Amino acid sequence: MQGQKIPATVITGFLGAGKTTLIRNLLQNAGGRKIALIINEFGDLGVDGDILKGCGIETCSEDDVVELTNGCICCTVADDFIPTMTKLLERERVPDHIVIETSGLALPQPLVAAFNWPEVKTRVTVDGVVTVIDTAAVADGRFADDEVKVAAQRAADASLDHDNPLEELFEDQIAAADLIVLNKADLVDAPTLERVRREIGQKSTRAVKIVTAEGGKLPADVLLGIAAGTEDLIAERKSHHELEHEGHDHDHDEFESFVVDAGTVPDPATFAKGLSRLIATHDILRLKGFADVPGKPMRLVVQAVGKRIETYFDRAWTPGETRATRLVVIGLHDGLDAVRIEAEIQALAGSAAKEAAE
């Protein structure tokens, strides 16, 4: 790699789009490349990084996974990202490729611009920004208000701002993309998939390649080797925030997260059904974490996007590791009653235990 820049791929996408699954599949099919990961979480429980550390993949050891938790990477570039990159570059054996998974609430633009910092630019280039999209969620209109109404308002007033911060964030992640992945394509029929493809294409101001994936499965050569040099192009891909508030700091006051500790979960199916009802009641955007199932040597992963919930055992609890049920809850600021949600989740674990006993 002497004299040659190390390629870095930024993987972005809204909450629950399937970024971690995509990366896990990428690592398992990396073709011998030594890949270093930087995982950015929103909230202080490193679920995504922990899942990836449990992969057991030779070319990406636990030491190659760096977590930046409890903060949006686009807001902490100087404090967190630059020092992390510097440490990676100072290693005796530098990685062949760096993959960065941003928080589902992160703007890619400030992060990509950080690759122009002198201590990074001479050694690393942004191979590409990959934006992962939950096809089924977009098909359900989750990221837009009444489209007909909004279109009519925009036609009447070209200066109209978005009323929905989620829609802005979604469009900003599309605007930064060199490649768009319509993930979970198997959850919709062919006409719906084509409609989503058209909608995403219309939201992009450039001609961007769009590919489909099922369960985050794509060949490594599709995701890596784009050679876009996006750090030199990102200034032309401004976010809504940059266009409307240039000169002001970016923040995530629209969103909040908290961690819930609950008891053991003897009946995962009952627990998942209860979580689905709770998510709908409280309009929770994302819920993810781990659960302790008594009698099972393995840890149960809980991943929820909207009312869709996935649970699976990913690895054995390690010696000395505290078995526990911990979930991150993410939603709109002032829209979450943390005390009530915590109590309901804890009650769900209790009711699942009671039902299992009966």
C-alpha positions as MATLAB code, in Angstrom:
seq = 'MQGQKIPATVITGFLGAGKTTLIRNLLQNAGGRKIALIINEFGDLGVDGDILKGCGIETCSEDDVVELTNGCICCTVADDFIPTMTKLLERERVPDHIVIETSGLALPQPLVAAFNWPEVKTRVTVDGVVTVIDTAAVADGRFADDEVKVAAQRAADASLDHDNPLEELFEDQIAAADLIVLNKADLVDAPTLERVRREIGQKSTRAVKIVTAEGGKLPADVLLGIAAGTEDLIAERKSHHELEHEGHDHDHDEFESFVVDAGTVPDPATFAKGLSRLIATHDILRLKGFADVPGKPMRLVVQAVGKRIETYFDRAWTPGETRATRLVVIGLHDGLDAVRIEAEIQALAGSAAKEAAE';
ca = [
       0.000    0.000    0.000;
       3.093    2.230    0.050;
       2.360    5.473   -1.783;
      -1.208    4.368   -2.448;
      -4.204    5.760   -0.593;
      -6.276    3.362    1.492;
      -9.872    3.229    0.221;
     -12.666    3.912    2.708;
     -16.338    3.137    2.180;
     -18.960    5.083    4.110;
     -22.147    3.078    4.618;
     -25.095    5.234    5.567;
     -28.841    4.828    5.633;
     -31.831    5.460    7.839;
     -32.534    3.586   11.069;
     -33.034   -0.124   10.448;
     -32.225   -0.092    6.746;
     -29.939   -3.100    7.204;
     -26.483   -1.503    7.284;
     -25.019   -3.877    9.879;
     -26.336   -6.953    8.058;
     -24.872   -5.634    4.798;
     -21.478   -5.156    6.471;
     -21.558   -8.588    8.078;
     -22.209  -10.194    4.697;
     -19.463   -8.046    3.187;
     -16.944   -9.247    5.775;
     -17.854  -12.858    5.156;
     -17.194  -12.406    1.436;
     -14.328   -9.915    1.476;
     -12.029  -12.040   -0.677;
      -9.124  -11.908    1.772;
      -9.113   -8.126    2.182;
      -8.147   -6.986    5.684;
     -10.961   -4.619    6.611;
     -11.094   -2.216    9.548;
     -14.524   -1.078   10.757;
     -15.589    2.140   12.411;
     -19.088    1.782   13.859;
     -21.009    4.852   14.987;
     -24.018    4.311   17.257;
     -26.755    6.726   18.310;
     -27.133    5.877   21.989;
     -24.692    4.381   24.479;
     -25.203    0.661   23.855;
     -22.957   -0.586   21.062;
     -25.306   -3.097   19.467;
     -24.063   -2.960   15.878;
     -20.386   -3.093   16.798;
     -20.991   -5.948   19.208;
     -22.814   -7.943   16.537;
     -19.951   -7.442   14.099;
     -17.316   -8.291   16.700;
     -19.031  -11.647   17.087;
     -18.591  -12.530   13.423;
     -15.436  -14.586   13.974;
     -14.020  -13.533   10.598;
     -10.239  -13.840   10.207;
      -9.765  -10.759    8.058;
     -11.620   -8.551   10.544;
     -10.662   -9.286   14.149;
     -12.153   -7.648   17.227;
      -9.205   -5.241   17.249;
     -10.254   -4.071   13.795;
     -13.698   -2.947   15.011;
     -13.753    0.537   16.527;
     -16.943    1.846   18.125;
     -17.906    5.492   18.557;
     -21.009    5.411   20.748;
     -23.373    7.978   22.206;
     -22.856   10.586   19.564;
     -23.372   11.291   15.890;
     -20.092   10.913   14.005;
     -20.917   13.923   11.844;
     -20.987   16.085   15.011;
     -17.771   14.761   16.582;
     -15.375   14.638   13.640;
     -12.515   16.446   15.389;
     -12.956   14.767   18.776;
     -13.610   11.184   17.702;
     -13.251   10.428   14.015;
      -9.907   12.052   13.195;
      -8.082   10.490   16.202;
      -9.584    7.093   15.346;
      -8.413    7.336   11.748;
      -4.961    8.434   12.887;
      -4.626    5.386   15.141;
      -5.654    3.058   12.307;
      -3.052    4.595   10.014;
      -0.315    4.273   12.652;
      -0.709    0.498   12.892;
       2.159   -1.728   11.823;
      -0.115   -3.323    9.261;
      -2.624   -0.864    7.933;
      -5.967   -2.196    6.662;
      -6.582   -2.882    2.989;
      -9.949   -1.140    3.253;
     -11.789    0.887    5.890;
     -15.563    0.584    6.250;
     -17.460    3.168    8.269;
     -21.030    2.509    9.360;
     -22.684    5.784   10.318;
     -25.533    6.124   12.754;
     -28.942    5.943   11.113;
     -29.372    9.578   12.147;
     -26.091   10.868   10.726;
     -25.567   13.276    7.869;
     -22.875   11.745    5.610;
     -21.716   15.115    4.252;
     -19.657   16.375    7.256;
     -18.040   12.975    7.696;
     -16.980   12.719    4.058;
     -15.693   16.312    4.146;
     -13.460   15.310    7.093;
     -11.420   13.148    4.728;
     -10.013   16.433    3.433;
      -8.257   17.036    6.776;
      -4.475   17.080    6.031;
      -3.603   14.145    8.316;
      -6.176   11.962    6.543;
      -6.273   13.180    2.935;
      -2.709   12.142    2.121;
      -3.349    8.563    3.255;
      -7.026    7.754    2.667;
      -9.611    8.337   -0.064;
     -13.369    7.830    0.061;
     -13.940    4.921   -2.306;
     -17.671    5.626   -2.168;
     -20.708    6.485   -0.083;
     -23.180    3.590   -0.035;
     -26.701    4.520    1.075;
     -28.802    1.573    2.244;
     -32.585    1.913    2.026;
     -35.343   -0.189    3.583;
     -37.440   -0.813    0.466;
     -40.526   -1.958    2.364;
     -40.439    1.113    4.622;
     -40.270    3.491    1.669;
     -43.069    1.577   -0.044;
     -45.179    2.241    3.063;
     -44.433    5.980    2.856;
     -42.591    6.026    6.157;
     -40.216    8.818    5.147;
     -42.660   11.245    3.608;
     -45.791   13.122    4.540;
     -48.793   13.199    2.178;
     -46.832   13.351   -1.079;
     -49.642   14.863   -3.130;
     -50.186   17.602   -0.562;
     -46.472   18.336   -0.246;
     -46.036   18.438   -4.028;
     -48.893   20.935   -4.348;
     -47.438   23.133   -1.608;
     -43.994   23.066   -3.165;
     -45.396   23.981   -6.555;
     -47.035   27.017   -4.964;
     -44.004   28.023   -2.875;
     -40.520   27.039   -4.019;
     -39.016   28.146   -0.695;
     -41.147   25.742    1.364;
     -39.135   23.911    4.034;
     -39.704   20.306    4.949;
     -41.976   19.857    7.913;
     -40.694   16.352    8.472;
     -37.062   16.122    9.731;
     -37.010   12.406    8.897;
     -37.736   13.133    5.250;
     -34.932   15.708    5.150;
     -32.456   13.274    6.672;
     -33.534   10.543    4.265;
     -33.018   12.846    1.263;
     -29.644   14.035    2.607;
     -28.412   10.442    2.777;
     -29.550    9.905   -0.826;
     -27.881   13.146   -1.933;
     -24.496   11.969   -0.625;
     -24.621    8.546   -2.300;
     -22.343    7.065   -4.936;
     -24.312    3.817   -4.763;
     -27.857    3.220   -3.469;
     -28.861   -0.206   -2.191;
     -32.576   -0.988   -2.108;
     -32.368   -3.560    0.677;
     -35.128   -5.965    1.769;
     -36.352   -6.016   -1.829;
     -37.860   -9.446   -1.209;
     -40.458   -7.876    1.121;
     -42.274   -6.144   -1.745;
     -43.634   -7.302   -5.103;
     -42.070   -6.383   -8.453;
     -44.356   -3.387   -9.283;
     -43.787   -1.920   -5.813;
     -40.031   -2.375   -6.121;
     -40.071   -0.540   -9.440;
     -42.144    2.278   -7.914;
     -39.664    2.663   -5.038;
     -36.776    2.670   -7.508;
     -38.420    5.535   -9.430;
     -39.132    7.483   -6.232;
     -35.542    7.163   -5.037;
     -34.230    8.137   -8.456;
     -36.385   11.264   -8.402;
     -35.032   12.253   -4.977;
     -31.460   12.183   -6.267;
     -30.174   15.221   -8.136;
     -27.602   13.057   -9.948;
     -27.627    9.820  -11.891;
     -26.679    7.327   -9.181;
     -26.435    3.574   -9.617;
     -29.238    1.766   -7.756;
     -28.985   -1.948   -6.930;
     -31.330   -4.261   -5.046;
     -30.489   -6.663   -2.231;
     -32.222   -9.250   -0.098;
     -31.031   -9.531    3.489;
     -28.061   -7.243    2.802;
     -26.431   -9.747    0.463;
     -24.315   -8.202   -2.290;
     -20.935   -9.212   -3.796;
     -18.021   -7.353   -2.214;
     -16.978   -6.074   -5.633;
     -20.289   -4.224   -5.947;
     -19.752   -2.348   -2.668;
     -15.972   -1.906   -2.815;
     -13.838   -0.534   -5.633;
     -16.184    2.283   -6.688;
     -13.159    4.631   -6.746;
     -15.333    7.750   -6.552;
     -12.951    9.975   -4.560;
     -16.048   11.402   -2.899;
     -14.095   13.722   -0.591;
     -13.441   15.888   -3.667;
     -17.118   15.857   -4.690;
     -19.008   16.196   -1.409;
     -19.050   20.012   -1.418;
     -21.487   19.797   -4.339;
     -23.799   17.401   -2.446;
     -25.082   19.749    0.239;
     -27.564   18.599    2.849;
     -30.803   20.438    3.628;
     -29.185   21.639    6.831;
     -26.185   23.064    4.986;
     -28.381   24.802    2.442;
     -30.699   26.322    5.042;
     -28.319   26.951    7.941;
     -24.842   27.450    6.514;
     -22.519   28.659    9.220;
     -24.511   27.051   12.039;
     -23.722   23.871   13.952;
     -25.618   20.723   13.094;
     -27.387   18.902   15.919;
     -29.845   16.093   16.441;
     -32.296   17.764   18.764;
     -35.080   16.147   16.727;
     -34.122   12.686   18.001;
     -33.408   11.000   21.304;
     -32.450    7.562   22.544;
     -32.248    5.711   25.836;
     -31.320    2.234   27.057;
     -33.753   -0.070   28.855;
     -32.560   -2.847   31.163;
     -35.105   -5.633   31.537;
     -35.218   -9.066   33.134;
     -34.739  -12.410   31.481;
     -36.878  -13.363   28.474;
     -37.943  -17.033   28.700;
     -40.386  -16.722   25.785;
     -38.843  -14.680   22.924;
     -41.937  -15.021   20.689;
     -44.273  -13.538   23.305;
     -41.739  -10.814   24.078;
     -41.434   -9.898   20.374;
     -45.210   -9.679   19.939;
     -45.450   -7.375   22.927;
     -42.636   -5.183   21.613;
     -44.429   -4.863   18.268;
     -47.540   -3.530   20.007;
     -45.465   -1.190   22.181;
     -43.583    0.207   19.176;
     -46.836    1.008   17.389;
     -48.364    2.617   20.496;
     -45.387    4.888   21.183;
     -44.337    5.504   17.556;
     -40.810    4.238   18.182;
     -38.513    4.553   15.158;
     -35.977    1.877   16.073;
     -35.410   -0.660   18.814;
     -32.401   -2.947   19.039;
     -30.340   -4.821   21.574;
     -29.797   -8.176   23.257;
     -31.841  -10.447   25.495;
     -31.030  -13.117   28.046;
     -33.050  -16.287   27.451;
     -32.774  -18.624   30.470;
     -31.464  -22.064   29.637;
     -29.952  -20.892   26.357;
     -26.152  -20.620   26.122;
     -26.435  -18.039   23.337;
     -27.353  -14.359   23.313;
     -30.591  -13.334   21.589;
     -30.348  -10.326   19.241;
     -33.468   -8.168   18.982;
     -33.818   -5.871   15.949;
     -36.992   -3.866   15.265;
     -37.805   -1.461   12.458;
     -41.308   -0.127   12.748;
     -43.497   -3.066   13.714;
     -41.207   -5.573   11.966;
     -39.168   -7.450   14.566;
     -36.350   -9.920   13.984;
     -34.838  -12.093   16.727;
     -31.983  -14.565   16.407;
     -29.200  -16.107   18.489;
     -25.853  -14.755   17.313;
     -23.200  -16.132   19.686;
     -22.616  -17.770   23.041;
     -22.350  -15.655   26.169;
     -18.644  -15.449   26.958;
     -17.104  -16.452   30.328;
     -17.311  -13.505   32.717;
     -19.835  -11.672   30.537;
     -22.918  -10.472   32.415;
     -26.042  -11.995   30.923;
     -28.634   -9.270   30.598;
     -31.479   -7.902   28.513;
     -30.641   -4.409   27.242;
     -32.435   -2.546   24.452;
     -31.815    0.818   22.802;
     -34.973    2.795   22.008;
     -34.790    5.596   19.418;
     -37.510    8.063   18.449;
     -38.368   11.682   17.869;
     -37.421   14.148   20.593;
     -40.320   14.907   22.952;
     -42.235   12.066   21.317;
     -41.014    9.352   23.680;
     -42.181    8.819   27.242;
     -39.008    7.102   28.442;
     -40.317    6.252   31.903;
     -43.482    4.663   30.568;
     -41.723    2.793   27.740;
     -39.101    1.424   30.142;
     -41.799    0.209   32.532;
     -43.748   -1.439   29.699;
     -40.682   -3.239   28.321;
     -39.806   -4.515   31.781;
     -43.396   -5.651   32.228;
     -43.240   -7.450   28.868;
     -40.216   -9.415   30.013;
     -42.102  -10.285   33.180;
     -45.247  -11.360   31.350;
     -43.193  -13.448   28.924;
     -41.630  -15.181   31.929;
     -45.051  -15.807   33.458;
     -46.488  -17.192   30.198;
     -43.485  -19.466   29.742;
     -43.913  -20.788   33.296;
     -47.581  -21.583   32.680;
];
